[in-house]
Amino acid sequence: MDTPNPKVSIIMGAYNCAPTLTECIESLLNQTYTNWELILCDDGSTDQTYDIAEKYAEAYKHIILIQNKKNEGLAFTLNRCLKYAKGDYIARQDGDDRSRPERLEKEAAVLKNHPEFDIVSTGMAFFDERGYWGEMTSAERPQPSDFITQSPFCHAPCMMRRQALLDVKGYSTDRKTYRAEDYDLWFRMYANGSRGYNIPEPLYDVRDDRGAIARRKYIYRLNEAYVRFTGYKRLKLPFKSYPYVLRTLIIGILPGWAYRKLRRKRYRFS
């Protein structure tokens, strides 16, 4: 039977998010789509994250709070959240960010009305203490070829069919995919027959300092290179794609001015 408003389980790993967690959760409480639950796992925080989350869990029965005994990382934490999730759809949210009021409603409508899609995401807007400063969008209907240059979906604002996610056994906890868990997940889901859609508007706000040029540790670049290499093979992408495996390593050693230029090209600065 077709469910009028399928339940959405939002899974969130939170680590030392005390300064931003209230704003994050309030953005979910203000959603126009009301049939949702939040599974929030405190990933061994050393600040007041758990205490803040506990107050919300006590006040709202559809907010479920769990806790890791130590910091386990995002993939482990999200897989643990999945074990508690009851929804037909699984959505993501990061503890530093905000969802715009219609995010869940618009994403759930895509999955409900388009059975050919197992993944839906949206554009993202970037903000800091001075306000909004840029946006990022992805190809509307990503094809395997779109995986060559970058991850085809923004992970934090995504929503997936629960069964499609379970069919690939959730997130990989292999250390070689650390900090590239989302890219690895999309590769595996597409290799398993899933397809997805990107709503061409920003429905999710990412807290990010416009002046920051912090780089990923080089080990994470190596991990992304591994994910690309194995993913290209999974999707049987042409051999000419493989130089992009090296590209991610080269970016990690670029001088600061060149890195900033690439960053501006990826984000539409306002």
The 8 nearest C-alpha neighbors of each residue, nearest first, counted from 0:
[[1, 2, 3, 5, 4, 111, 87, 6],
 [0, 2, 3, 5, 4, 111, 112, 87],
 [1, 3, 5, 4, 0, 6, 111, 87],
 [4, 2, 5, 1, 111, 0, 6, 108],
 [3, 5, 2, 6, 34, 107, 32, 111],
 [6, 4, 2, 87, 3, 7, 34, 86],
 [5, 7, 86, 34, 35, 87, 4, 88],
 [6, 8, 35, 88, 86, 89, 87, 9],
 [9, 7, 86, 89, 36, 84, 35, 37],
 [10, 8, 90, 37, 91, 89, 38, 36],
 [11, 9, 38, 91, 80, 37, 39, 90],
 [12, 10, 39, 92, 93, 40, 13, 91],
 [11, 13, 40, 76, 39, 41, 42, 73],
 [14, 12, 41, 94, 42, 16, 40, 11],
 [13, 15, 44, 42, 16, 41, 43, 12],
 [16, 14, 44, 46, 17, 48, 45, 13],
 [15, 17, 20, 14, 19, 48, 18, 94],
 [16, 18, 48, 47, 20, 19, 15, 46],
 [19, 17, 16, 20, 21, 15, 48, 95],
 [20, 18, 95, 17, 16, 22, 21, 23],
 [21, 19, 23, 94, 17, 16, 22, 18],
 [20, 22, 24, 23, 19, 25, 51, 18],
 [23, 21, 25, 20, 19, 24, 26, 97],
 [22, 24, 20, 97, 26, 21, 25, 96],
 [25, 23, 27, 26, 21, 22, 20, 28],
 [24, 26, 28, 22, 27, 23, 21, 29],
 [25, 27, 29, 24, 23, 98, 28, 97],
 [28, 26, 24, 29, 25, 30, 98, 23],
 [27, 29, 25, 26, 30, 24, 33, 31],
 [30, 28, 26, 27, 100, 25, 31, 99],
 [31, 29, 100, 32, 27, 28, 101, 33],
 [30, 32, 101, 100, 33, 104, 29, 103],
 [33, 31, 104, 30, 103, 34, 101, 35],
 [32, 34, 35, 31, 30, 28, 104, 103],
 [35, 33, 6, 32, 7, 4, 5, 36],
 [36, 34, 7, 6, 8, 33, 37, 9],
 [35, 37, 61, 8, 62, 9, 7, 38],
 [36, 38, 9, 62, 8, 39, 63, 10],
 [37, 39, 63, 10, 80, 9, 64, 62],
 [40, 38, 11, 64, 37, 12, 10, 63],
 [41, 39, 65, 12, 66, 64, 42, 13],
 [40, 42, 66, 13, 43, 49, 12, 14],
 [43, 41, 70, 67, 14, 44, 13, 40],
 [42, 44, 70, 69, 67, 41, 68, 45],
 [45, 43, 15, 14, 46, 42, 41, 48],
 [44, 46, 15, 43, 47, 48, 14, 49],
 [45, 47, 15, 44, 48, 17, 16, 49],
 [48, 46, 50, 17, 49, 51, 45, 15],
 [49, 47, 17, 51, 50, 16, 46, 15],
 [48, 50, 52, 51, 47, 53, 41, 44],
 [51, 49, 53, 47, 52, 48, 54, 17],
 [52, 50, 48, 53, 54, 49, 47, 55],
 [51, 53, 49, 55, 54, 50, 48, 56],
 [52, 54, 56, 50, 55, 51, 49, 57],
 [55, 53, 57, 51, 52, 56, 58, 50],
 [54, 56, 58, 52, 57, 53, 59, 51],
 [57, 55, 62, 53, 59, 58, 54, 63],
 [56, 58, 54, 55, 59, 53, 60, 62],
 [57, 59, 55, 56, 54, 60, 62, 53],
 [60, 58, 56, 61, 62, 57, 55, 63],
 [59, 61, 62, 56, 58, 57, 63, 36],
 [60, 62, 36, 59, 63, 37, 35, 56],
 [63, 61, 37, 56, 60, 59, 36, 38],
 [64, 62, 38, 56, 37, 39, 61, 65],
 [65, 63, 39, 40, 56, 38, 62, 53],
 [64, 66, 40, 39, 41, 63, 67, 38],
 [67, 65, 41, 40, 42, 68, 64, 43],
 [66, 68, 42, 69, 43, 41, 70, 40],
 [67, 69, 43, 66, 70, 42, 71, 41],
 [70, 68, 43, 67, 71, 42, 44, 66],
 [69, 71, 43, 42, 72, 67, 68, 44],
 [72, 70, 69, 75, 42, 76, 73, 67],
 [73, 71, 75, 74, 70, 76, 42, 12],
 [72, 74, 76, 75, 77, 12, 71, 42],
 [75, 73, 77, 76, 170, 172, 72, 78],
 [76, 74, 78, 73, 77, 72, 172, 71],
 [77, 75, 79, 73, 74, 78, 12, 72],
 [78, 76, 80, 74, 79, 75, 73, 81],
 [79, 77, 81, 75, 80, 76, 74, 169],
 [78, 80, 76, 77, 81, 82, 75, 83],
 [81, 79, 77, 78, 82, 83, 38, 10],
 [82, 80, 78, 84, 79, 83, 77, 10],
 [81, 83, 80, 79, 84, 78, 85, 77],
 [82, 84, 81, 80, 85, 38, 79, 63],
 [83, 85, 81, 8, 82, 86, 80, 38],
 [86, 84, 8, 83, 87, 6, 7, 36],
 [87, 85, 6, 7, 8, 88, 84, 89],
 [88, 86, 161, 6, 5, 7, 160, 89],
 [87, 89, 160, 7, 161, 86, 159, 8],
 [90, 88, 8, 159, 158, 161, 7, 9],
 [91, 89, 158, 9, 157, 8, 10, 159],
 [92, 90, 10, 155, 9, 157, 156, 11],
 [91, 93, 155, 11, 156, 10, 94, 9],
 [92, 94, 95, 96, 11, 155, 12, 91],
 [93, 95, 20, 13, 96, 23, 16, 92],
 [96, 94, 19, 93, 206, 16, 20, 23],
 [95, 97, 205, 23, 206, 93, 94, 204],
 [98, 96, 23, 204, 26, 203, 99, 205],
 [99, 97, 203, 26, 204, 102, 202, 100],
 [98, 100, 202, 102, 203, 101, 97, 26],
 [101, 99, 30, 102, 31, 29, 98, 26],
 [102, 100, 104, 31, 99, 103, 105, 30],
 [101, 103, 202, 105, 104, 99, 100, 106],
 [104, 102, 106, 105, 101, 107, 32, 30],
 [105, 103, 32, 101, 107, 102, 106, 108],
 [106, 104, 108, 102, 103, 107, 101, 109],
 [105, 107, 103, 109, 108, 104, 102, 119],
 [106, 108, 110, 104, 109, 105, 103, 111],
 [109, 107, 111, 105, 106, 110, 112, 104],
 [110, 108, 106, 112, 107, 111, 113, 105],
 [109, 111, 107, 113, 108, 112, 114, 116],
 [110, 112, 108, 109, 113, 107, 114, 5],
 [113, 111, 109, 110, 108, 114, 107, 115],
 [114, 112, 110, 115, 109, 111, 116, 108],
 [115, 113, 116, 110, 112, 111, 117, 109],
 [114, 116, 113, 117, 194, 195, 193, 110],
 [117, 115, 195, 194, 114, 118, 113, 110],
 [118, 116, 160, 159, 195, 193, 194, 163],
 [119, 117, 195, 159, 116, 158, 196, 194],
 [120, 118, 196, 158, 195, 197, 157, 106],
 [119, 121, 157, 197, 156, 152, 198, 158],
 [122, 120, 198, 197, 201, 202, 200, 156],
 [121, 123, 201, 136, 200, 135, 199, 202],
 [122, 124, 201, 203, 135, 134, 204, 202],
 [123, 125, 134, 204, 201, 133, 205, 203],
 [126, 124, 205, 133, 131, 204, 132, 134],
 [127, 125, 131, 130, 206, 132, 207, 205],
 [126, 128, 208, 130, 129, 207, 206, 131],
 [127, 129, 130, 126, 208, 131, 206, 207],
 [130, 128, 127, 131, 126, 132, 208, 209],
 [131, 129, 126, 127, 128, 132, 125, 133],
 [132, 130, 126, 125, 133, 127, 124, 129],
 [131, 133, 269, 126, 268, 125, 130, 209],
 [134, 132, 268, 267, 269, 125, 124, 266],
 [135, 133, 124, 267, 123, 266, 125, 268],
 [134, 136, 266, 123, 122, 267, 124, 137],
 [135, 137, 122, 123, 199, 134, 138, 121],
 [136, 138, 151, 139, 152, 197, 122, 135],
 [139, 137, 141, 140, 197, 151, 136, 145],
 [138, 140, 197, 196, 141, 137, 199, 198],
 [141, 139, 196, 138, 195, 197, 142, 194],
 [142, 140, 138, 145, 139, 151, 195, 196],
 [141, 143, 144, 145, 140, 146, 194, 151],
 [142, 144, 145, 146, 234, 141, 236, 189],
 [143, 145, 142, 146, 147, 236, 141, 148],
 [146, 144, 143, 142, 147, 141, 151, 148],
 [147, 145, 144, 149, 143, 150, 148, 151],
 [148, 146, 145, 144, 149, 240, 243, 231],
 [147, 149, 146, 145, 243, 150, 144, 240],
 [150, 148, 146, 147, 151, 145, 182, 152],
 [149, 151, 182, 152, 146, 148, 153, 185],
 [152, 150, 146, 149, 141, 137, 145, 138],
 [153, 151, 150, 154, 120, 137, 197, 157],
 [152, 154, 155, 120, 156, 157, 121, 151],
 [153, 155, 157, 156, 152, 181, 91, 120],
 [154, 156, 92, 91, 157, 153, 93, 203],
 [157, 155, 154, 120, 91, 203, 92, 121],
 [156, 158, 120, 154, 119, 91, 155, 90],
 [157, 159, 90, 119, 89, 118, 120, 91],
 [160, 158, 118, 89, 117, 88, 161, 90],
 [159, 161, 88, 117, 163, 162, 89, 87],
 [160, 162, 88, 164, 87, 89, 163, 159],
 [161, 163, 165, 164, 160, 166, 87, 88],
 [164, 162, 166, 160, 165, 161, 117, 167],
 [165, 163, 161, 169, 162, 166, 167, 160],
 [164, 166, 168, 162, 167, 169, 163, 161],
 [165, 167, 163, 164, 168, 162, 169, 191],
 [166, 168, 165, 169, 164, 188, 187, 163],
 [169, 167, 165, 166, 164, 170, 171, 78],
 [170, 168, 164, 165, 167, 78, 171, 166],
 [171, 169, 74, 184, 78, 172, 180, 168],
 [170, 172, 173, 74, 180, 169, 176, 184],
 [171, 173, 74, 75, 174, 170, 176, 177],
 [172, 174, 175, 171, 176, 177, 180, 74],
 [175, 173, 177, 176, 172, 222, 171, 178],
 [174, 176, 222, 173, 177, 225, 226, 221],
 [175, 177, 179, 174, 180, 222, 173, 226],
 [178, 176, 174, 179, 175, 180, 222, 219],
 [179, 177, 180, 219, 176, 222, 223, 181],
 [178, 180, 176, 177, 182, 181, 223, 183],
 [181, 179, 183, 176, 182, 178, 177, 184],
 [180, 182, 184, 183, 179, 154, 185, 170],
 [183, 181, 185, 184, 150, 179, 180, 186],
 [182, 184, 180, 186, 181, 185, 226, 179],
 [185, 183, 181, 187, 182, 186, 188, 180],
 [184, 186, 188, 182, 187, 183, 189, 181],
 [187, 185, 183, 189, 230, 184, 188, 190],
 [186, 188, 190, 184, 185, 189, 191, 183],
 [187, 189, 191, 185, 193, 190, 186, 184],
 [188, 190, 193, 192, 191, 186, 187, 194],
 [189, 191, 187, 188, 192, 234, 233, 186],
 [192, 190, 188, 189, 193, 187, 167, 166],
 [193, 191, 189, 190, 188, 194, 187, 163],
 [194, 192, 189, 188, 117, 191, 116, 195],
 [195, 193, 116, 117, 189, 118, 192, 115],
 [196, 194, 118, 116, 119, 117, 140, 141],
 [195, 197, 119, 140, 139, 118, 198, 120],
 [198, 196, 139, 120, 121, 119, 199, 140],
 [197, 199, 121, 200, 120, 196, 139, 122],
 [200, 198, 197, 122, 121, 139, 136, 201],
 [199, 201, 122, 198, 121, 202, 136, 123],
 [202, 200, 122, 123, 203, 124, 121, 199],
 [203, 201, 99, 102, 121, 200, 122, 98],
 [202, 204, 98, 123, 201, 99, 97, 156],
 [205, 203, 124, 97, 123, 96, 125, 98],
 [206, 204, 125, 96, 124, 207, 126, 203],
 [205, 207, 126, 96, 127, 125, 95, 204],
 [208, 206, 127, 126, 125, 205, 209, 211],
 [207, 209, 127, 211, 210, 206, 126, 128],
 [210, 208, 211, 207, 132, 127, 126, 125],
 [211, 209, 208, 212, 207, 213, 259, 127],
 [212, 210, 208, 213, 209, 207, 214, 259],
 [211, 213, 214, 210, 259, 255, 258, 209],
 [214, 212, 211, 215, 216, 210, 255, 258],
 [215, 213, 212, 216, 251, 217, 258, 211],
 [214, 216, 217, 219, 213, 220, 251, 218],
 [217, 215, 218, 219, 214, 220, 251, 221],
 [216, 218, 220, 219, 215, 251, 221, 248],
 [217, 219, 221, 220, 216, 222, 215, 223],
 [220, 218, 222, 217, 221, 216, 178, 223],
 [221, 219, 217, 223, 222, 218, 248, 224],
 [220, 222, 218, 224, 219, 223, 225, 217],
 [221, 223, 219, 225, 175, 220, 224, 176],
 [222, 224, 226, 220, 225, 221, 179, 227],
 [223, 225, 244, 221, 227, 222, 226, 228],
 [224, 226, 222, 228, 223, 227, 229, 221],
 [227, 225, 223, 229, 224, 228, 230, 183],
 [226, 228, 230, 224, 225, 229, 231, 244],
 [229, 227, 225, 231, 230, 226, 224, 244],
 [228, 230, 232, 226, 231, 227, 225, 233],
 [231, 229, 233, 227, 232, 186, 228, 226],
 [230, 232, 236, 234, 228, 233, 229, 227],
 [231, 233, 235, 229, 230, 234, 236, 228],
 [234, 232, 230, 231, 235, 190, 229, 186],
 [233, 235, 231, 236, 232, 190, 230, 143],
 [236, 234, 232, 233, 231, 237, 230, 238],
 [235, 237, 231, 234, 232, 238, 240, 144],
 [238, 236, 239, 240, 235, 241, 231, 232],
 [237, 239, 240, 241, 236, 242, 235, 231],
 [238, 240, 237, 241, 242, 236, 243, 147],
 [241, 239, 238, 237, 242, 243, 147, 236],
 [240, 242, 243, 244, 239, 238, 228, 245],
 [243, 241, 244, 245, 240, 246, 239, 238],
 [244, 242, 246, 241, 245, 240, 247, 148],
 [245, 243, 224, 242, 241, 246, 247, 227],
 [244, 246, 248, 243, 242, 247, 249, 224],
 [247, 245, 243, 249, 248, 244, 250, 242],
 [246, 248, 250, 245, 249, 244, 220, 224],
 [249, 247, 245, 251, 246, 250, 220, 221],
 [248, 250, 246, 251, 252, 247, 245, 253],
 [251, 249, 247, 253, 248, 252, 246, 258],
 [250, 252, 249, 248, 253, 217, 247, 220],
 [253, 251, 250, 249, 254, 248, 217, 258],
 [252, 254, 250, 251, 258, 257, 255, 249],
 [255, 253, 257, 256, 258, 252, 259, 251],
 [254, 256, 258, 257, 259, 253, 212, 260],
 [257, 255, 259, 258, 254, 260, 253, 261],
 [258, 256, 260, 259, 255, 254, 253, 261],
 [257, 259, 255, 261, 260, 256, 253, 262],
 [260, 258, 262, 256, 257, 261, 255, 263],
 [261, 259, 257, 263, 262, 258, 256, 264],
 [262, 260, 264, 258, 259, 263, 265, 257],
 [261, 263, 259, 265, 264, 260, 258, 266],
 [264, 262, 266, 260, 265, 261, 259, 268],
 [263, 265, 261, 262, 266, 260, 267, 268],
 [264, 266, 262, 263, 261, 267, 135, 260],
 [267, 265, 135, 263, 264, 134, 268, 133],
 [266, 268, 134, 133, 135, 269, 265, 263],
 [269, 267, 133, 132, 266, 263, 134, 264],
 [268, 132, 133, 267, 131, 134, 266, 125]]
